[in-house]
Amino acid sequence: MILRLAHVEITADDLAAARAFYVDVLGFREHLAEPGALYLRASEEFDVWSLKITQGAGGGLVHSGFRVSSEDELDELERVHRDLGAPVERVPAGTEPGQGAALRVLSPTGHRQEFFHAFEEIDPYEDGRLLLPMRRTTTAASPVTRIDHVSQRVTDVPAALDYWVGALGFSVSEQWVDEHGTPRVAWVRRTPLSHDVALGVNPEPAFHHFAYAVSDPSALLHAADLIGDARLQERVEWGPSRHGATNAFALYVRDPAGNRLELYTGDYARDLDRPPLVWRPDDYALQGHSWWGWQPPEVFKESMPLVAEGWCA
């Protein structure tokens, strides 16, 4: 069983600028820096990293990583993807720092996904005393708490749902349908929260944003203040606002490479066996994306590329 979204890998042309933005401004913790890559985590995460930033020609998404419930699940997922005709490869433990053996696939939607079970956690003890990650003074100032979701762009949302729901067992929490009842955007999940993956239609496979949770709306404003304090206010693309879909408060910012990061809080929890909530075209156009506040600017419609990095090509 797939448990959750565990990490994403994005690219940047300037790793020093990326580190300054994510670590110095937003308070991500640096787990490891090696030639050509940074590995970061947010303040409440037990996994040693959840964000990999790889040297590249610019911004883009390399892959999304999902933790599964056991090593045996990798065999089943390999079978599922081979039956779909999707390219697959096994990689040994240690291919990425702290990660066990993994299955990498090129999904039918054109996105690179990775599945694994074993992953290193931080040591939750100091001098024999339990000290949770969010209680450490070195992370207390960071408003960013944990990875939340990734938004992928697909050419055919119903076909993407055949993959995520039909093949991988995800649940649809919400969907926006057109006048014919065909889904144009869908939010799918393996956790009880609103989504692990958002699927939106695009002429070609692409990447829209990845999201990290903050604790509450005041932490969202704190993050905006940190960006403004660093004289980077032009990196705020849209928000703060409240979504109608998912009910969450959101702030979208662009990192120095152009990757879109959503800071996110306040969505709901709902059992996975519940039927999807459906937005009619007129309702979504009115309040689906913005329950209140300004509608997103035109630049918000732009997507970022998928970056091959040579695996499962």
KARA-V726326 format. One record per helix or strand. SS is the DSSP state (hx for helix, st for strand). FROM is the first residue (numbers start at 0). LEN is the number of residues. Records with the same first field share a line. If there is no record, write none. Layout:
SS=FROM-LEN  FROM-LEN
This chain:
st=1-11  28-6  36-5  46-1  50-5  59-9  87-4  98-1  101-5  111-5  118-1  120-1  124-2  128-2  143-11  170-7  182-7  192-1  196-5  205-9  235-7  248-6  259-6  268-1  276-3  291-1  303-1  305-1
hx=14-11  71-12  132-3  156-11  216-13  232-3  280-8  297-4
